[in-house]
């Protein structure tokens, strides 16, 4: 099992600092760990922590890498550190528990991000180091945005894209199945109302095929498959529960972020959505890393093409098709691409609930 996104294993460091008392703030930051300390806290002053410093929080043999925000109010008592829900739950704390706060080790993989910004080609070890640090939670939102922007403005070549896919698979869990044929389907998205995936999964499972489908939430369209499916059934299933569903029903539709398959991708998707960026290499690595990790042997890839779709014309579609098929071949996955009509929304509804109603009406 891999380390959950935003957290890492305990790291060796200097002699333990004076511990602080943990305080639960009830602050929902998704999977980003956040710490709050008083400006006059002796530890904060002695360590030279300032706003947006990255800190390592240690308790119960675990470490959470967090972003620090000092405060000048009495929200916290002297000697307390306030924690977001993500940090609190990972460290398995109780109110008043002792937490050590220190500087994290240097983020050496950020040098590879800077290299890409200046146009250098990144080898697989460099990309694996970046992905490992992202999964361990050592990249804050600024560093994540730098990586996403770097690969968008300095496009990865085919070798780099395959290497990035391998790196994303390597830092997550990977499923294996007893059946020789595991089918999957993916639409590159960007088109409102395009909820064909739940239909395909239902049909394939009913026909006796095995289809463990992981889906993403929205990136550049009003809803992702996971968002629409969530209005009908739980999608936050862990690996064990996902396997149980597939063994019983033959297929599933779950949110990829809950099962730990290619977990680095889920962190990157959140930044891509905020920046409204979805570059080709990252898209290919995102899609294929999750298919490989889910154990797919046969894959259909849907590329909608239209003036307002993610893929605007025949030339861009052909380039993306070539990249997807090249990565699939590198991993031994039999893949086929379908270029579909992306000139208008696919269904009659746009948004999670209306799109789910479309799916039910078709079924």
LUMLO-281691 format. One line per field, with one value per residue (C-alpha): residue in three letters; x, y, z. Coordinates in nm, 2 decimals. Layout:
aa <- (ALA; ...) .
xx <- (X; ...) .
yy <- (Y; ...) .
zz <- (Z; ...) .
END
This chain:
aa <- (UNK; UNK; UNK; UNK; UNK; UNK; UNK; UNK; UNK; UNK; UNK; UNK; UNK; UNK; UNK; UNK; UNK; UNK; UNK; UNK; UNK; UNK; UNK; UNK; UNK; UNK; UNK; UNK; UNK; UNK; UNK; UNK; UNK; UNK; UNK; UNK; UNK; UNK; UNK; UNK; UNK; UNK; UNK; UNK; UNK; UNK; UNK; UNK; UNK; UNK; UNK; UNK; UNK; UNK; UNK; UNK; UNK; UNK; UNK; UNK; UNK; UNK; UNK; UNK; UNK; UNK; UNK; UNK; UNK; UNK; UNK; UNK; UNK; UNK; UNK; UNK; UNK; UNK; UNK; UNK; UNK; UNK; UNK; UNK; UNK; UNK; UNK; UNK; UNK; UNK; UNK; UNK; UNK; UNK; UNK; UNK; UNK; UNK; UNK; UNK; UNK; UNK; UNK; UNK; UNK; UNK; UNK; UNK; UNK; UNK; UNK; UNK; UNK; UNK; UNK; UNK; UNK; UNK; UNK; UNK; UNK; UNK; UNK; UNK; UNK; UNK; UNK; UNK; UNK; UNK; UNK; UNK; UNK; UNK; UNK; UNK; UNK; UNK; UNK; UNK; UNK; UNK; UNK; UNK; UNK; UNK; UNK; UNK; UNK; UNK; UNK; UNK; UNK; UNK; UNK; UNK; UNK; UNK; UNK; UNK; UNK; UNK; UNK; UNK; UNK; UNK; UNK; UNK; UNK; UNK; UNK; UNK; UNK; UNK; UNK; UNK; UNK; UNK; UNK; UNK; UNK; UNK; UNK; UNK; UNK; UNK; UNK; UNK; UNK; UNK; UNK; UNK; UNK; UNK; UNK; UNK; UNK; UNK; UNK; UNK; UNK; UNK; UNK; UNK; UNK; UNK; UNK; UNK; UNK; UNK; UNK; UNK; UNK; UNK; UNK; UNK; UNK; UNK; UNK; UNK; UNK; UNK; UNK; UNK; UNK; UNK; UNK; UNK; UNK; UNK; UNK; UNK; UNK; UNK; UNK; UNK; UNK; UNK; UNK; UNK; UNK; UNK; UNK; UNK; UNK; UNK; UNK; UNK; UNK; UNK; UNK; UNK; UNK; UNK; UNK; UNK; UNK; UNK; UNK; UNK; UNK; UNK; UNK; UNK; UNK; UNK; UNK; UNK; UNK; UNK; UNK; UNK; UNK; UNK; UNK; UNK; UNK; UNK; UNK; UNK; UNK; UNK; UNK; UNK; UNK; UNK; UNK; UNK; UNK; UNK; UNK; UNK; UNK; UNK; UNK; UNK; UNK; UNK; UNK; UNK; UNK; UNK; UNK; UNK; UNK; UNK; UNK; UNK; UNK; UNK; UNK; UNK; UNK; UNK; UNK; UNK; UNK; UNK; UNK; UNK; UNK; UNK; UNK; UNK; UNK; UNK; UNK; UNK; UNK; UNK; UNK; UNK; UNK; UNK; UNK; UNK; UNK; UNK; UNK; UNK; UNK; UNK; UNK; UNK; UNK; UNK; UNK; UNK; UNK; UNK; UNK; UNK; UNK; UNK; UNK; UNK; UNK; UNK; UNK; UNK; UNK; UNK; UNK) .
xx <- (0.00; 0.13; 0.14; -0.17; -0.14; -0.02; 0.16; 0.48; 0.66; 0.84; 1.18; 1.49; 1.60; 1.77; 1.71; 1.35; 1.23; 1.01; 0.67; 0.35; 0.00; -0.23; -0.55; -0.81; -0.94; -1.20; -1.05; -1.14; -0.85; -0.92; -0.60; -0.36; -0.21; -0.22; -0.07; -0.15; 0.09; 0.10; 0.36; 0.50; 0.53; 0.88; 0.91; 0.79; 1.03; 1.33; 1.29; 1.23; 0.90; 0.72; 0.39; 0.36; 0.67; 0.67; 0.69; 0.71; 0.46; 0.56; 0.34; 0.26; 0.55; 0.40; 0.48; 0.26; 0.42; 0.21; 0.19; 0.22; 0.02; 0.12; -0.15; -0.14; -0.47; -0.57; -0.73; -0.45; -0.31; 0.07; 0.23; -0.05; -0.04; -0.37; -0.41; -0.64; -0.86; -0.62; -0.32; -0.52; -0.66; -0.34; -0.15; -0.44; -0.43; -0.63; -0.67; -0.36; -0.14; 0.23; 0.34; 0.69; 0.73; 1.05; 1.18; 1.14; 1.43; 1.53; 1.31; 1.57; 1.33; 1.23; 1.55; 1.41; 1.10; 1.33; 1.53; 1.21; 1.11; 1.44; 1.36; 1.57; 1.45; 1.37; 1.48; 1.26; 1.45; 1.39; 1.02; 0.99; 1.15; 0.90; 0.61; 0.73; 0.76; 0.41; 0.25; 0.44; 0.28; 0.61; 0.49; 0.27; 0.03; 0.30; 0.54; 0.26; 0.16; 0.52; 0.53; 0.20; 0.29; 0.64; 0.51; 0.24; 0.48; 0.77; 0.58; 0.71; 0.83; 0.71; 0.99; 0.92; 0.55; 0.61; 0.85; 0.60; 0.34; 0.58; 0.66; 0.29; 0.22; 0.52; 0.42; 0.07; -0.11; -0.16; -0.44; -0.42; -0.71; -0.73; -0.92; -0.70; -0.90; -0.97; -1.15; -1.16; -1.29; -1.19; -1.31; -1.06; -1.35; -1.39; -1.74; -2.05; -2.29; -2.06; -2.16; -2.12; -1.89; -2.16; -2.35; -2.05; -1.96; -2.31; -2.33; -1.99; -2.06; -2.40; -2.22; -1.98; -1.67; -1.47; -1.45; -1.30; -1.35; -1.19; -1.30; -1.20; -1.39; -1.44; -1.13; -1.24; -1.61; -1.91; -1.90; -1.67; -1.79; -1.72; -1.93; -2.23; -2.20; -2.18; -2.54; -2.65; -2.40; -2.09; -1.77; -1.53; -1.45; -1.11; -0.93; -1.08; -1.43; -1.37; -1.25; -1.56; -1.79; -1.61; -1.61; -1.98; -2.10; -1.83; -1.77; -1.77; -1.74; -1.53; -1.34; -0.97; -0.87; -1.01; -0.83; -0.47; -0.42; -0.18; -0.23; 0.00; -0.24; -0.52; -0.31; -0.21; -0.57; -0.68; -0.41; -0.49; -0.85; -0.76; -0.53; -0.76; -0.47; -0.49; -0.18; -0.14; 0.14; -0.01; -0.35; -0.19; 0.01; -0.30; -0.52; -0.27; -0.13; -0.47; -0.55; -0.22; -0.26; -0.62; -0.49; -0.65; -0.55; -0.79; -0.88; -1.11; -1.02; -1.29; -1.16; -1.45; -1.34; -1.51; -1.46; -1.53; -1.41; -1.08; -0.95; -1.04; -0.94; -0.82; -0.45; -0.47; -0.68; -0.43; -0.14; -0.32; -0.43; -0.06; 0.06; -0.21; -0.14; 0.24; 0.21; -0.04; 0.20; 0.48; 0.28; 0.14; -0.22; -0.42; -0.59; -0.82; -0.92; -1.26; -1.29; -1.64; -1.85; -1.76; -1.96; -2.23; -2.31; -2.38; -2.68; -2.97; -2.84; -2.53; -2.40; -2.38; -2.75; -2.89; -2.62; -2.70; -3.07; -2.97; -2.78; -3.07; -3.31; -3.09; -3.05) .
yy <- (0.00; 0.34; 0.65; 0.86; 1.19; 1.48; 1.27; 1.07; 0.84; 0.97; 1.12; 1.12; 1.46; 1.67; 1.62; 1.65; 2.00; 2.10; 1.95; 2.15; 2.06; 1.96; 2.15; 2.04; 2.34; 2.16; 2.31; 2.13; 2.16; 1.84; 1.64; 1.94; 1.95; 2.29; 2.40; 2.72; 2.86; 3.18; 3.43; 3.45; 3.07; 2.99; 2.71; 2.93; 3.20; 2.98; 2.79; 3.11; 2.99; 3.25; 3.25; 2.97; 2.79; 2.41; 2.22; 1.85; 1.75; 1.44; 1.23; 0.87; 0.76; 0.95; 1.26; 1.51; 1.78; 2.09; 2.46; 2.69; 3.00; 3.21; 3.41; 3.71; 3.64; 3.43; 3.16; 2.93; 2.92; 2.95; 2.62; 2.50; 2.41; 2.41; 2.15; 2.10; 1.79; 1.63; 1.66; 1.57; 1.25; 1.12; 1.17; 1.00; 1.27; 1.34; 1.69; 1.80; 1.53; 1.62; 1.72; 1.80; 2.07; 2.10; 2.20; 1.93; 1.78; 1.98; 1.93; 1.81; 1.69; 2.06; 2.10; 1.87; 2.10; 2.40; 2.20; 2.14; 2.51; 2.58; 2.32; 2.02; 1.66; 1.48; 1.11; 0.86; 0.87; 1.25; 1.21; 0.93; 1.15; 1.43; 1.19; 1.03; 1.37; 1.48; 1.16; 1.21; 1.56; 1.75; 1.97; 2.26; 2.42; 2.65; 2.37; 2.17; 2.46; 2.50; 2.14; 2.15; 2.48; 2.35; 2.04; 2.25; 2.51; 2.27; 1.97; 1.62; 1.41; 1.05; 0.91; 1.15; 1.08; 0.70; 0.77; 1.00; 0.73; 0.47; 0.70; 0.77; 0.40; 0.32; 0.55; 0.41; 0.08; -0.17; -0.42; -0.76; -0.99; -1.36; -1.31; -1.29; -1.00; -0.69; -0.42; -0.05; 0.26; 0.63; 0.95; 1.24; 1.47; 1.84; 1.80; 1.88; 1.59; 1.32; 1.05; 0.74; 0.56; 0.44; 0.30; 0.12; -0.03; -0.15; -0.31; -0.47; -0.61; -0.75; -0.92; -1.10; -0.88; -0.76; -0.38; -0.22; 0.15; 0.43; 0.78; 1.14; 1.43; 1.74; 1.92; 2.14; 2.05; 2.09; 1.74; 1.43; 1.07; 1.03; 1.34; 1.21; 0.86; 0.99; 1.11; 0.75; 0.54; 0.58; 0.63; 0.68; 0.31; 0.17; -0.10; -0.39; -0.26; -0.19; -0.55; -0.69; -0.49; -0.61; -0.97; -0.96; -0.75; -0.77; -0.40; -0.07; 0.30; 0.45; 0.78; 0.72; 0.94; 0.71; 0.39; 0.50; 0.41; 0.68; 0.90; 1.17; 1.23; 1.33; 1.59; 1.73; 1.73; 1.97; 2.22; 2.17; 2.25; 2.57; 2.68; 2.56; 2.37; 2.02; 1.96; 1.66; 1.48; 1.51; 1.40; 1.09; 1.00; 1.06; 0.83; 0.55; 0.54; 0.47; 0.21; 0.03; 0.05; -0.09; -0.39; -0.32; -0.54; -0.40; -0.04; 0.19; 0.56; 0.81; 1.15; 1.40; 1.65; 1.98; 2.36; 2.39; 2.05; 1.98; 1.85; 2.11; 1.96; 1.66; 1.74; 1.77; 1.45; 1.26; 1.38; 1.28; 0.94; 0.87; 0.96; 0.74; 0.44; 0.47; 0.47; 0.18; -0.02; 0.05; -0.12; -0.40; -0.28; -0.34; -0.01; 0.14; 0.51; 0.64; 0.99; 1.11; 1.41; 1.69; 1.97; 1.98; 1.84; 1.46; 1.43; 1.65; 1.74; 1.93; 1.88; 1.58; 1.52; 1.60; 1.38; 1.09; 1.12; 1.09; 0.77; 0.62; 0.71; 0.53; 0.22) .
zz <- (0.00; -0.09; 0.13; 0.10; -0.09; 0.12; 0.37; 0.40; 0.63; 0.93; 0.83; 1.04; 1.14; 1.41; 1.78; 1.87; 1.93; 2.22; 2.14; 2.11; 2.21; 1.92; 1.87; 1.62; 1.41; 1.21; 0.89; 0.57; 0.32; 0.13; 0.14; 0.21; 0.55; 0.72; 1.05; 1.24; 1.51; 1.72; 1.60; 1.95; 1.99; 2.10; 1.85; 1.56; 1.65; 1.72; 1.39; 1.19; 1.05; 0.85; 0.65; 0.40; 0.54; 0.48; 0.81; 0.91; 1.18; 1.38; 1.62; 1.67; 1.44; 1.15; 0.96; 0.78; 0.56; 0.61; 0.51; 0.81; 0.88; 1.18; 1.36; 1.58; 1.77; 2.08; 1.87; 2.00; 2.35; 2.39; 2.32; 2.09; 1.72; 1.53; 1.26; 0.96; 0.93; 0.69; 0.92; 1.23; 1.08; 0.94; 1.26; 1.45; 1.72; 2.04; 2.18; 2.36; 2.21; 2.17; 1.82; 1.71; 1.45; 1.25; 0.91; 0.64; 0.45; 0.14; -0.16; -0.40; -0.68; -0.73; -0.92; -1.19; -1.22; -1.27; -1.53; -1.72; -1.70; -1.88; -2.15; -2.04; -2.11; -1.79; -1.76; -1.58; -1.25; -1.23; -1.30; -1.05; -0.78; -0.86; -0.84; -0.52; -0.35; -0.48; -0.33; 0.00; 0.02; 0.00; -0.29; -0.18; -0.43; -0.56; -0.65; -0.80; -1.01; -1.12; -1.24; -1.42; -1.59; -1.69; -1.87; -2.04; -2.17; -2.24; -2.38; -2.30; -2.59; -2.63; -2.42; -2.14; -2.15; -2.12; -1.84; -1.66; -1.69; -1.54; -1.26; -1.18; -1.18; -0.96; -0.67; -0.64; -0.59; -0.88; -0.92; -1.07; -1.17; -1.24; -1.57; -1.88; -2.03; -1.84; -2.04; -1.99; -2.16; -2.13; -2.28; -2.27; -2.18; -2.22; -2.36; -2.15; -2.09; -2.21; -1.97; -2.19; -1.94; -1.70; -2.00; -2.14; -1.80; -1.75; -2.09; -2.07; -1.72; -1.83; -2.13; -1.89; -1.93; -1.64; -1.63; -1.31; -1.41; -1.23; -1.32; -1.25; -1.12; -1.34; -1.48; -1.77; -1.80; -1.56; -1.43; -1.44; -1.46; -1.08; -1.01; -1.20; -1.07; -0.71; -0.74; -0.79; -0.58; -0.36; -0.56; -0.27; -0.25; -0.13; -0.32; -0.11; -0.16; -0.53; -0.58; -0.39; -0.62; -0.94; -0.82; -0.75; -1.04; -1.31; -1.32; -1.12; -1.16; -0.87; -0.82; -0.89; -0.60; -0.34; -0.45; -0.46; -0.83; -0.97; -0.66; -0.79; -1.08; -0.84; -0.68; -1.02; -1.15; -0.87; -0.98; -1.35; -1.28; -1.09; -1.37; -1.65; -1.80; -1.95; -2.16; -2.39; -2.22; -1.87; -2.01; -2.17; -1.86; -1.64; -1.85; -1.91; -1.56; -1.42; -1.68; -1.63; -1.25; -1.27; -1.46; -1.80; -2.09; -2.36; -2.38; -2.59; -2.60; -2.70; -2.83; -2.89; -3.16; -3.20; -3.21; -2.83; -2.72; -2.55; -2.89; -3.15; -3.49; -3.69; -3.65; -3.27; -3.26; -3.47; -3.25; -2.93; -3.08; -3.16; -2.81; -2.64; -2.86; -2.82; -2.44; -2.45; -2.67; -2.42; -2.15; -2.35; -2.35; -2.67; -2.74; -3.00; -3.05; -3.15; -3.28; -3.18; -3.26; -3.02; -3.19; -2.92; -2.57; -2.58; -2.35; -2.26; -1.92; -1.81; -1.45; -1.22; -1.15; -1.50; -1.65; -1.41; -1.51; -1.88; -1.79; -1.61; -1.90; -2.15; -1.93) .
END
